[in-house]
């Protein structure tokens, strides 16, 4: 059996950043296992710019952003195995993987970092009437066809869902000569970043229809059109609002799902809202020595934030490895919960003995204006700040100072909104 201090599962931006930070912190024997043929993850097909503004202070494309971390990896002794699929995590942190060269591998790890990313929600999850005609695909699949393979999925496009990938593909398809008829969004607000709504839709004159969805697809072998309809406050189609739209391609941008099959198989506790692991401030899961970061933990807006979170996980794994840290005592844990307009929080736990300030990331459940973000411990207000606008499409965070954590009298923090 192979033995490593740290096994990182996933070679995208999260896995690379976590491995590099762990190495900087003194971890000696590290290996990255990546199921694709190359490192970089989804960034390889994201040829648009907008990456790196927060982390590098400059605007990069997805491949450029990934390249910088790949080059940093080459300067270290961190091992990498691509085309390698991890199939299980056994007791005592034994990782089971397989590839064409080594066959089945068993790797004994002191610590493991889960960085498997996320996948798109497919058509099968939508219960949409219609045949299985060609031309219905996720926005990410269309992105790969255009940016990697050099194929155009279609010429007349309808996009369902206003997530960032859908918005970016609305612009990309337009620039490649297609006609994007509209973007339909089930919710009364967009799920994407404001900058993407402006740059990808408004600047190109592409209409965004809110509280609207596709209720049926038409066409047998190839998509010929879709029927759209407005929805009520309960997201149910309103009879009489149906409209037929001719198109040959329907792109789905209806949400991302963390790739957490391995996490569940390992018996790790999952947050029902994020569908990612429940973690502490160092991103350690409910299983000692197993950490999670990036989109497998919570779906991020920006890869810059993925990098920052993954560095926290890398540092946490290094502390665990170098100090042979045991499981945290439940009595030493401060629970963090979401209330009153806050949909979820990450991390969900903070160790009272932590040695650093802690950022609590969260998303709101609706669009709010002139609303205060408040963090309380019992009746005590730890943090309060007014925000001009809060929207579900943009992740927010609050920073809790180390001194404030040390002074907490209770074992529960609450993040909520106050009008």
NORWOLIN-V386488 format. One record per residue. SS is DSSP state (alpha for helix, beta for strand, coil for the rest). PSI is psi in radians with two decimals (* if undefined). D_CENTER is the distance of its C-alpha to the mean C-alpha in Angstrom with 2 decimals. Layout:
ss,psi,d_center
SS,PSI,D_CENTER
SS,PSI,D_CENTER
This chain:
ss,psi,d_center
coil,2.32,32.74
beta,2.61,30.73
beta,2.27,29.86
beta,2.63,27.20
beta,-0.76,26.26
beta,2.25,22.54
beta,2.16,20.65
beta,2.12,17.12
beta,1.84,15.51
coil,2.19,13.48
coil,0.51,14.71
coil,-2.87,11.89
alpha,-0.60,11.35
alpha,-0.88,10.07
alpha,-0.75,13.06
alpha,-0.78,15.50
alpha,-0.71,14.99
alpha,-0.77,15.33
alpha,-0.75,18.37
alpha,-0.73,19.99
alpha,-0.68,19.85
alpha,-0.70,21.28
alpha,-0.73,24.00
alpha,-0.54,24.82
coil,0.00,25.29
coil,0.04,27.84
coil,2.31,26.34
coil,-0.90,28.57
coil,1.82,27.55
beta,2.46,23.95
beta,2.43,22.68
beta,2.26,19.45
beta,2.10,19.19
coil,2.25,17.44
coil,-0.40,18.07
coil,3.03,18.24
coil,-0.28,21.38
coil,2.82,19.94
coil,2.86,17.53
coil,-0.42,14.87
alpha,-2.52,12.37
alpha,-0.31,11.23
alpha,-0.43,12.77
alpha,-0.52,16.11
alpha,0.01,16.18
coil,1.37,14.86
coil,-0.10,18.39
coil,2.83,18.18
beta,3.08,18.43
beta,-0.06,16.60
beta,2.58,14.81
coil,-0.01,16.31
coil,-0.66,17.97
coil,-0.71,16.91
coil,-0.80,17.00
coil,-0.24,19.89
coil,0.37,21.52
coil,2.83,21.88
coil,2.14,20.40
beta,2.79,19.29
beta,2.95,18.13
alpha,-0.88,15.22
alpha,-0.63,17.87
alpha,-0.72,19.64
alpha,-0.83,16.74
alpha,-0.70,16.24
alpha,-0.66,20.06
alpha,-0.66,20.53
alpha,-0.61,18.70
alpha,-0.73,20.43
alpha,-0.65,23.70
alpha,-0.67,23.17
alpha,-0.69,22.66
alpha,-0.41,25.92
coil,-0.09,27.76
coil,3.11,27.05
coil,0.32,28.21
coil,2.21,24.76
beta,2.63,25.16
beta,2.31,22.88
beta,1.98,23.23
coil,3.06,21.65
coil,0.59,22.29
coil,2.08,21.88
beta,2.18,20.30
beta,2.22,19.82
beta,-0.31,21.34
beta,2.72,21.81
beta,1.96,21.81
beta,-3.13,25.30
alpha,2.78,26.97
alpha,0.46,27.64
alpha,0.82,24.38
beta,2.14,25.74
beta,2.24,23.27
beta,2.22,24.58
beta,2.91,23.66
beta,2.56,25.54
beta,3.05,26.33
coil,-0.41,29.37
coil,-0.84,30.97
coil,-0.20,30.84
beta,-2.30,30.69
beta,2.23,29.29
beta,2.50,28.24
beta,2.15,28.23
beta,2.09,26.89
beta,2.09,27.78
beta,2.46,25.25
beta,-0.72,25.90
beta,2.72,22.18
beta,2.42,19.02
beta,2.15,15.50
beta,2.09,12.80
coil,0.88,10.28
coil,-0.08,9.99
coil,-2.69,6.53
beta,3.00,6.05
beta,2.89,8.87
beta,2.57,10.36
coil,2.20,12.56
coil,3.08,16.06
alpha,-0.64,19.37
alpha,-0.37,20.64
alpha,-0.07,18.45
coil,-0.25,20.07
coil,0.87,23.72
coil,2.11,24.90
beta,2.59,28.64
coil,2.89,29.91
coil,3.03,30.70
coil,0.99,28.47
coil,2.61,29.48
beta,2.60,28.11
coil,-0.09,26.03
beta,2.08,23.26
beta,2.88,19.92
beta,2.75,16.23
alpha,-0.61,15.54
alpha,-0.63,13.77
alpha,-0.77,16.95
alpha,-0.66,19.08
alpha,-0.73,17.39
alpha,-0.77,18.30
alpha,-0.79,21.76
alpha,-0.85,22.48
alpha,-0.49,21.07
alpha,-0.86,21.69
alpha,-0.31,24.41
coil,0.47,26.26
coil,2.52,26.66
coil,2.11,26.62
coil,-0.49,25.30
coil,-3.09,27.69
coil,-0.50,29.64
beta,1.99,29.27
beta,2.40,25.71
beta,2.37,24.30
beta,2.22,20.58
beta,2.07,19.33
coil,2.35,16.40
coil,0.61,15.65
coil,2.89,11.92
alpha,-0.65,11.56
alpha,-0.72,12.01
alpha,-0.73,15.01
alpha,-0.77,16.45
alpha,-0.65,16.32
alpha,-0.44,17.96
alpha,-0.76,20.54
alpha,-0.77,21.67
alpha,-0.79,21.56
alpha,-0.65,23.63
alpha,-0.77,26.01
alpha,-0.44,26.60
coil,0.05,27.40
coil,-0.03,30.01
coil,2.85,28.54
beta,1.95,29.13
beta,1.91,26.13
beta,-0.73,27.93
beta,2.86,25.33
beta,2.15,21.83
beta,2.39,21.96
beta,2.15,19.73
coil,-0.67,20.39
coil,2.85,19.67
coil,0.16,22.10
coil,2.77,19.53
coil,2.58,17.02
coil,0.05,13.27
coil,3.00,12.91
coil,2.56,13.85
alpha,-0.71,17.63
alpha,-0.59,18.29
alpha,-0.60,16.94
alpha,-0.77,19.09
alpha,-0.90,22.02
alpha,-0.58,21.76
alpha,-0.42,20.74
coil,-1.06,22.72
alpha,-0.79,25.31
alpha,-0.39,26.59
alpha,0.04,27.13
coil,0.49,28.57
coil,2.16,26.11
coil,2.47,26.40
beta,2.04,23.56
beta,1.90,24.81
beta,2.76,23.31
coil,0.82,24.12
beta,2.51,24.72
beta,2.94,23.65
beta,2.16,24.96
beta,-0.23,27.38
beta,2.54,28.88
beta,2.64,28.86
beta,2.53,32.22
coil,2.50,33.53
coil,-1.12,34.49
coil,-0.68,33.83
beta,2.48,31.96
coil,2.31,30.21
coil,-0.38,32.82
beta,3.01,31.26
beta,2.70,29.28
beta,2.20,30.43
beta,2.81,28.43
beta,2.64,29.28
beta,2.72,28.58
beta,2.71,27.23
coil,-2.98,28.58
coil,-0.29,27.04
coil,0.21,26.24
coil,0.49,24.38
coil,2.39,27.41
beta,2.42,29.03
coil,2.04,32.16
coil,2.43,35.22
coil,-0.12,37.03
coil,0.10,34.09
coil,2.53,33.36
beta,2.30,33.41
beta,2.32,33.54
beta,2.10,31.69
beta,2.29,32.79
coil,2.81,30.11
coil,-0.03,29.60
beta,2.34,25.80
beta,2.04,23.15
beta,2.32,19.54
beta,2.11,16.92
coil,1.20,13.79
coil,0.52,13.45
coil,2.73,9.90
beta,2.51,7.05
beta,2.11,7.76
beta,2.41,6.64
coil,1.33,9.59
coil,0.41,11.56
alpha,-0.78,15.08
alpha,-0.70,16.17
alpha,-0.80,15.04
alpha,-0.74,17.17
alpha,-0.53,19.94
coil,-0.02,20.19
coil,0.40,20.96
coil,2.44,18.22
coil,2.32,17.89
beta,2.42,14.89
coil,2.17,13.97
coil,-0.29,14.89
coil,-0.89,12.82
coil,-0.38,9.29
coil,0.32,10.33
coil,3.09,9.41
beta,2.66,12.38
coil,2.22,14.63
coil,2.93,15.14
coil,-2.95,17.60
coil,-0.35,17.61
coil,0.19,17.47
coil,0.46,14.53
beta,2.35,17.22
coil,-2.99,16.82
coil,-0.21,19.84
coil,2.09,21.22
coil,2.31,22.95
coil,-0.06,21.89
beta,2.18,18.48
beta,2.77,15.49
beta,2.55,11.69
coil,2.85,9.14
alpha,-2.70,5.97
alpha,-0.20,2.89
alpha,-0.32,6.16
coil,-0.86,6.93
coil,2.50,4.82
coil,2.11,2.17
coil,2.77,4.12
coil,-0.71,7.17
coil,2.48,8.71
alpha,-0.44,8.84
alpha,-0.71,11.66
alpha,-0.55,9.81
alpha,-0.80,7.83
alpha,-0.82,11.49
alpha,-0.75,13.01
alpha,-0.67,11.16
alpha,-0.56,11.86
alpha,-0.58,15.38
alpha,-0.77,15.78
alpha,-0.70,15.04
alpha,-0.72,17.45
alpha,-0.70,20.00
alpha,-0.75,19.76
alpha,-0.67,20.34
alpha,-0.75,23.21
alpha,-0.72,24.79
alpha,-0.80,24.70
alpha,-0.80,26.24
alpha,-0.42,28.83
alpha,-0.03,29.98
coil,0.80,29.62
coil,2.42,28.09
coil,3.09,28.54
coil,2.54,26.53
coil,2.48,26.39
coil,2.27,29.11
alpha,-0.58,28.01
alpha,-0.28,30.63
alpha,0.08,28.99
beta,2.31,25.63
beta,2.09,24.75
beta,2.49,22.58
beta,2.22,20.19
beta,2.78,19.88
beta,2.46,18.91
coil,2.86,21.79
coil,1.14,23.34
coil,-0.22,20.69
beta,2.17,17.74
beta,-0.78,15.34
beta,2.90,13.70
beta,2.62,13.79
beta,2.19,12.32
coil,2.80,14.41
coil,-0.24,16.58
beta,2.56,19.44
beta,2.30,21.32
beta,2.23,24.24
coil,-0.47,27.34
coil,0.26,28.49
coil,2.71,25.51
coil,0.37,26.65
coil,2.83,24.30
coil,2.66,23.04
beta,2.21,19.83
beta,2.23,17.13
beta,2.06,15.81
beta,2.53,12.58
beta,2.83,12.70
beta,2.58,12.46
beta,2.87,15.76
coil,-0.20,16.97
coil,-3.11,19.01
coil,2.21,20.33
beta,2.53,22.61
beta,2.50,25.15
beta,0.98,27.21
beta,2.52,25.59
beta,2.38,25.54
beta,2.18,22.74
beta,2.36,24.67
beta,2.19,24.15
beta,2.71,27.06
beta,1.77,28.57
coil,-2.18,31.19
coil,-0.04,33.27
beta,2.28,32.35
beta,2.05,30.11
beta,-0.58,28.08
beta,2.43,26.22
beta,2.21,26.79
beta,2.38,25.87
beta,2.41,26.35
beta,2.38,23.77
beta,-0.68,25.05
beta,2.42,22.09
beta,2.37,18.91
coil,2.58,16.64
coil,-0.48,13.69
coil,-0.17,12.01
coil,2.13,12.04
coil,2.44,10.74
beta,2.92,13.96
beta,2.71,15.36
beta,2.48,18.82
beta,2.16,20.56
beta,2.13,22.98
coil,2.60,25.78
alpha,-0.73,27.03
alpha,-0.66,30.47
alpha,-0.64,29.25
alpha,-0.74,27.49
alpha,-0.49,30.78
alpha,-0.11,32.78
coil,2.34,30.90
coil,-0.42,33.45
coil,-3.13,31.23
coil,0.38,28.48
beta,2.26,26.00
beta,2.49,24.08
beta,2.23,23.17
beta,2.15,20.86
beta,3.01,22.22
beta,2.51,23.38
beta,2.25,27.07
coil,*,28.70
